[in-house]
Amino acid sequence: MSKEKTAQLRKFVAPFEKADVKASVQQIINTIPPFFILWFLAYLALDVSVWLTVGISIVAAGFVVRMFIIFHDCTHGSFFKNKKANAVVGTITGILTLFAYEKWKREHAIHHASSGNLDKRGVGDIWVMTIDEYVEASKWERFKYRMYRNPLVMFGLGPLFLVLISSRFNRKDARKKERNNTYFINAALVVLYTIMILAIGWQAFVLIQGTIMFTAGALGIWLFYIQHTFEDSYFEDESEWDYVKAAIEGSSYYELPKVLQWVTGNIGFHHVHHLSPRVPNYNLEKAHVSTPPLQKATTVNLKTSFQSLKYKVYDEENKRFVTFGAIKHLLGDSRTVQQ
């Protein structure tokens, strides 16, 4: 893409980068209070049926996903014009979604600055190996990679790892502000959860909160996975990597039914978000509709998105993801590969 076209594309999107305080406050009102109401209803439902409680908790998980989008926008400084407002709301929603605000803010910024760059993988992204890397790896390394890419591990153990380990500890190179924010959120969670357990008992709390956070975590990982894992996704070496191409060709447009689009805070327009992280979630669809070149992004829907589960390894030569089975012949011991 030429510099002229790149500049023009950014110019098209620029008008949508302005935060609207009214729209932001409205989103907070239609997201956070309903979550607390559903949480309370899930508790009351215990007198009727455990399964009713689980069902209500799963619905509440959708509002956690929507709440995470608010958190996410705050880390980009796009939810409010005021930096302090973003930090306050981001920290509060971080507590409610179990993510450390400053920590995630830094790691996610790295993800945006390096998405699709084969020489800068490892921070804020999903583990991707190229064919050459996989073939040259030891059997143990291949085994770890296959387990990581297994849906049961990624969407089953992944949520637990995210909220119980990854979000609770700082990186070694974290600065004081980031460390203190993580400590504050962890302390707030200990106090909040202790009060809740003393109030309703640990069994009820674990059932409701556990169901909510596990479901929300699995949905969040799925969204992140599908937004960057599709057959012709963009990956290049540092020397050839281009930010705009990575945004439009390396991020999908996840076309969802309107209800799910609302629940997920329009994050399905991920190509728009990666092109300009300063566009608040409630403006993403408008930017997509108003900018024809953005409509050429790879589109996946609920049905076709499940096909992405088969894509495991990236083929640098043909610029596409392939299955483990497709490279079976390249390995000395075919028993180390599973479909």
WOGIQUI-V735310 format. One record per pair of residues at least 24 apart in sequence whose C-alpha atoms are under 8 Angstrom apart, sorted by the first residue. I is the first residue (numbers start at 1). J is the second residue. Records with the same first field share a line. If there is no record, write none. Layout:
I=J  J
This chain:
1=245
6=244
9=291  293
10=275  276
12=287  290  291
13=276  287  291
16=279  280  283  284  286  287
17=78  276  278  279  280  283
18=78  81  278  279  280
19=78  79  80  81  279  280
20=79  80
21=79  80  81
23=282
24=79  80
28=67  70
31=63  66  67
32=63  67
34=63
35=60  63  64
39=208
42=208
43=204  208
53=208
54=207  208  211
57=208  209  211  212
58=211  212  215
60=212
61=211  212  213  215  216
62=216  263  264
63=263
64=96  97  212  213  216
65=216  219  220  263  264
66=262  263  264  265
67=93  97
68=93  94  97
69=264  265  267  281
71=101
73=278  280  281
75=101  102  104  105
76=105  109  277  278
77=278
78=277  278  279  280
79=280  281
91=185
94=185
95=185  186  188  189
97=213
98=163  167  189
99=163  167  168
100=167  168  181  182  185
101=181  182
102=177  178  181  182
103=167  170  174  178  179  181  182
104=167
112=274
113=243
115=246  247  250
116=234  235  236  241  246  250
117=235  236  237  238  241
118=235  236  237  238
119=237  238
120=238
126=225
128=312  313  314
129=313  314
130=313  314  315  316
131=313  314  315  316  327
134=313
135=330  331
139=336
142=336
143=336
149=312
151=309
154=221
155=217  218  219  221  222
156=218
158=217  218  221
159=213  214  217  218  221
160=214  217
162=217
223=268
226=252  254  305  308
227=251  252  253  254  268  270
228=252
229=308  311  321
230=308  311  321
231=308  311  320  321  322
232=319  320  321
233=319  320  321
234=319  320
235=316  319
236=316
243=275
244=275
247=271  272  273  274  275
248=272  274  275  294  297
249=297  298
251=297  298
252=297  298  299  300
253=297  298  299  300
254=299  300  301  302
255=299  300  301  302
256=301  302
271=297
